[in-house]
Amino acid sequence: MRYLIVVAAALSALALGACNKPETVSPSTPVVVVPGPPGPQGATGAPAEKGATGATGATGAEGAKGEQGK
């Protein structure tokens, strides 16, 4: 009986040790892109042409009449 327990323990240790253990793959750290210093300012653009004059607005409403003198 004593040998049976020892043999059973040895066989179970061999059986469990022979299992295929998957490799643990650690995820790679993401690459963070850090912008560098700003470049030199570009050249000034050409001045714009003057636009056309707008249309004349409508005449306003007539104001309220004043009171007669007393």
C-alpha atoms as an extended CHARMM CRD file, in Angstrom:
* protein
*
        70  EXT
         1         1  MET       CA              0.0000000000        0.0000000000        0.0000000000  PROA      1               0.0000000000
         2         2  ARG       CA              2.8800000000        2.3080000000        0.8090000000  PROA      2               0.0000000000
         3         3  TYR       CA              4.4300000000        1.8530000000       -2.6570000000  PROA      3               0.0000000000
         4         4  LEU       CA              1.1050000000        2.3630000000       -4.3840000000  PROA      4               0.0000000000
         5         5  ILE       CA              0.8270000000        5.9310000000       -3.0280000000  PROA      5               0.0000000000
         6         6  VAL       CA              4.4520000000        6.7210000000       -3.9730000000  PROA      6               0.0000000000
         7         7  VAL       CA              3.9960000000        5.3330000000       -7.4990000000  PROA      7               0.0000000000
         8         8  ALA       CA              0.6930000000        7.1860000000       -7.9360000000  PROA      8               0.0000000000
         9         9  ALA       CA              2.2820000000       10.4610000000       -6.7900000000  PROA      9               0.0000000000
        10        10  ALA       CA              5.2390000000        9.9660000000       -9.1470000000  PROA      10              0.0000000000
        11        11  LEU       CA              2.9740000000        9.1870000000      -12.1050000000  PROA      11              0.0000000000
        12        12  SER       CA              0.7520000000       12.1770000000      -11.4330000000  PROA      12              0.0000000000
        13        13  ALA       CA              3.8060000000       14.4450000000      -11.1620000000  PROA      13              0.0000000000
        14        14  LEU       CA              5.0920000000       13.1550000000      -14.5110000000  PROA      14              0.0000000000
        15        15  ALA       CA              1.6720000000       13.4650000000      -16.1420000000  PROA      15              0.0000000000
        16        16  LEU       CA              1.1400000000       17.0340000000      -14.9500000000  PROA      16              0.0000000000
        17        17  GLY       CA              4.6960000000       18.0390000000      -15.7760000000  PROA      17              0.0000000000
        18        18  ALA       CA              4.3660000000       16.7980000000      -19.3420000000  PROA      18              0.0000000000
        19        19  CYS       CA              1.4470000000       19.1390000000      -20.1040000000  PROA      19              0.0000000000
        20        20  ASN       CA              2.0850000000       21.7070000000      -22.7790000000  PROA      20              0.0000000000
        21        21  LYS       CA              2.3940000000       25.0550000000      -21.0380000000  PROA      21              0.0000000000
        22        22  PRO       CA              1.7280000000       27.9670000000      -23.4080000000  PROA      22              0.0000000000
        23        23  GLU       CA              4.3680000000       30.6560000000      -23.5350000000  PROA      23              0.0000000000
        24        24  THR       CA              3.4480000000       33.8410000000      -21.7980000000  PROA      24              0.0000000000
        25        25  VAL       CA              3.9420000000       36.6490000000      -24.2640000000  PROA      25              0.0000000000
        26        26  SER       CA              4.1140000000       40.0820000000      -22.7340000000  PROA      26              0.0000000000
        27        27  PRO       CA              2.5560000000       42.7930000000      -24.9110000000  PROA      27              0.0000000000
        28        28  SER       CA              5.0420000000       45.1780000000      -26.4410000000  PROA      28              0.0000000000
        29        29  THR       CA              4.9890000000       48.7280000000      -25.1910000000  PROA      29              0.0000000000
        30        30  PRO       CA              3.4070000000       51.1810000000      -27.6530000000  PROA      30              0.0000000000
        31        31  VAL       CA              5.6780000000       53.6770000000      -29.3570000000  PROA      31              0.0000000000
        32        32  VAL       CA              4.7440000000       57.2610000000      -28.4850000000  PROA      32              0.0000000000
        33        33  VAL       CA              5.7010000000       59.8550000000      -31.0930000000  PROA      33              0.0000000000
        34        34  VAL       CA              6.7520000000       63.1100000000      -29.4840000000  PROA      34              0.0000000000
        35        35  PRO       CA              6.7580000000       66.1610000000      -31.7850000000  PROA      35              0.0000000000
        36        36  GLY       CA             10.0040000000       68.0430000000      -32.0550000000  PROA      36              0.0000000000
        37        37  PRO       CA             10.5540000000       71.7750000000      -31.8820000000  PROA      37              0.0000000000
        38        38  PRO       CA              8.6580000000       73.9500000000      -34.4080000000  PROA      38              0.0000000000
        39        39  GLY       CA             10.4210000000       74.9200000000      -37.5970000000  PROA      39              0.0000000000
        40        40  PRO       CA             11.1260000000       78.4590000000      -38.8100000000  PROA      40              0.0000000000
        41        41  GLN       CA              8.2260000000       80.7030000000      -39.8100000000  PROA      41              0.0000000000
        42        42  GLY       CA              7.3590000000       80.7680000000      -43.4860000000  PROA      42              0.0000000000
        43        43  ALA       CA              7.5280000000       83.7920000000      -45.7920000000  PROA      43              0.0000000000
        44        44  THR       CA              4.8040000000       86.4380000000      -45.6900000000  PROA      44              0.0000000000
        45        45  GLY       CA              2.1700000000       86.0670000000      -48.3850000000  PROA      45              0.0000000000
        46        46  ALA       CA              1.3260000000       88.6120000000      -51.0790000000  PROA      46              0.0000000000
        47        47  PRO       CA             -1.1750000000       91.3780000000      -50.1690000000  PROA      47              0.0000000000
        48        48  ALA       CA             -4.7450000000       90.7590000000      -51.2440000000  PROA      48              0.0000000000
        49        49  GLU       CA             -6.4920000000       92.7850000000      -53.9380000000  PROA      49              0.0000000000
        50        50  LYS       CA             -9.1070000000       95.3180000000      -52.8570000000  PROA      50              0.0000000000
        51        51  GLY       CA            -12.6430000000       94.0060000000      -53.1740000000  PROA      51              0.0000000000
        52        52  ALA       CA            -15.5760000000       95.7120000000      -54.9160000000  PROA      52              0.0000000000
        53        53  THR       CA            -17.7360000000       98.2500000000      -53.0650000000  PROA      53              0.0000000000
        54        54  GLY       CA            -20.8940000000       96.8150000000      -51.5660000000  PROA      54              0.0000000000
        55        55  ALA       CA            -24.4600000000       97.7660000000      -52.5080000000  PROA      55              0.0000000000
        56        56  THR       CA            -26.1460000000      100.7650000000      -50.8770000000  PROA      56              0.0000000000
        57        57  GLY       CA            -28.5190000000       99.8940000000      -48.0650000000  PROA      57              0.0000000000
        58        58  ALA       CA            -32.2640000000      100.5830000000      -48.0110000000  PROA      58              0.0000000000
        59        59  THR       CA            -33.6390000000      103.8450000000      -46.6150000000  PROA      59              0.0000000000
        60        60  GLY       CA            -34.6370000000      103.6930000000      -42.9710000000  PROA      60              0.0000000000
        61        61  ALA       CA            -38.1490000000      104.0830000000      -41.6160000000  PROA      61              0.0000000000
        62        62  GLU       CA            -39.5180000000      107.5620000000      -40.8980000000  PROA      62              0.0000000000
        63        63  GLY       CA            -39.2460000000      108.6810000000      -37.2830000000  PROA      63              0.0000000000
        64        64  ALA       CA            -42.1720000000      109.4390000000      -34.9440000000  PROA      64              0.0000000000
        65        65  LYS       CA            -43.8480000000      112.8470000000      -35.1910000000  PROA      65              0.0000000000
        66        66  GLY       CA            -43.2620000000      115.3110000000      -32.3880000000  PROA      66              0.0000000000
        67        67  GLU       CA            -46.0400000000      116.8790000000      -30.2710000000  PROA      67              0.0000000000
        68        68  GLN       CA            -47.5960000000      120.2160000000      -31.2020000000  PROA      68              0.0000000000
        69        69  GLY       CA            -46.3980000000      123.1610000000      -29.2310000000  PROA      69              0.0000000000
        70        70  LYS       CA            -48.6830000000      124.4520000000      -26.4320000000  PROA      70              0.0000000000
